[in-house]
């Protein structure tokens, strides 16, 4: 099994297997809708908005992760977002 100590040199960030177990989950709450962006030193395994897994884009050259937060049905709705790395 792959061992992970919490630090990934940038040049190794694309070499981690996508079949690995998640090592961390980043959880946050956000309002609004549209394109969401964050930087990650490794490609996420999964991104979730609310209860739904969403498609995402990851650029290994600069670490930019992006996905779309949908338009909420309620005003001032708070989306729960989870990113597994």
MOJODA-V56665 format. One record per residue. RES is the residue in one letter. PHI is phi in whole degrees, 0 to 359 (* if undefined). PSI is psi as a letter, one per 30 degrees, with the letter a starting at -180 (* if undefined). D_FIRST is the distance of its C-alpha to the first C-alpha in Angstrom with 2 decimals. Layout:
# MOJODA-V56665
res = (RES/RES)
phi = (PHI/PHI)
psi = (PSI/PSI)
d_first = (D_FIRST/D_FIRST)
This chain:
# MOJODA-V56665
res = (X/X/X/X/X/X/X/X/X/X/X/X/X/X/X/X/X/X/X/X/X/X/X/X/X/X/X/X/X/X/X/X/X/X/X/X/X/X/X/X/X/X/X/X/X/X/X/X/X/X/X/X/X/X/X/X/X/X/X/X/X/X/X/X/X/X/X/X/X/X/X/X/X/X/X/X/X/X/X/X/X/X/X/X/X)
phi = (*/287/256/227/259/95/237/229/298/307/293/261/296/271/271/290/292/283/268/286/282/298/257/201/234/266/241/210/239/219/252/101/208/112/285/248/226/208/253/220/282/219/291/295/275/201/234/228/238/65/265/253/285/243/288/222/241/224/257/292/290/234/81/281/254/223/203/255/266/289/287/283/281/253/289/61/292/253/276/268/239/227/236/263/237)
psi = (l/k/k/k/g/f/k/j/k/e/f/f/f/f/f/k/k/f/g/l/k/k/f/l/k/k/k/l/k/l/l/a/l/a/k/k/k/l/k/k/f/l/k/l/e/k/k/k/j/b/g/k/k/l/k/l/k/k/j/f/e/f/g/k/k/k/l/k/k/l/k/l/f/k/k/g/k/j/k/k/k/k/j/k/*)
d_first = (0.00/3.80/6.39/9.69/13.00/15.27/16.80/16.44/19.07/20.90/20.51/16.69/16.86/17.13/14.24/11.50/10.58/12.80/10.63/8.24/9.30/12.34/12.42/16.22/19.25/22.48/25.43/29.02/32.38/34.65/38.08/39.40/38.21/37.43/34.87/32.30/30.55/28.04/26.13/22.36/20.46/17.73/18.22/18.19/16.50/19.64/23.11/25.45/29.17/30.75/29.31/28.66/25.70/27.23/26.76/26.06/26.42/24.33/25.71/23.18/26.24/27.31/24.60/27.08/25.89/28.77/29.58/32.78/33.90/36.47/40.04/40.27/42.93/43.97/45.38/43.40/40.35/37.16/33.99/30.73/28.01/24.25/21.78/18.03/15.92)
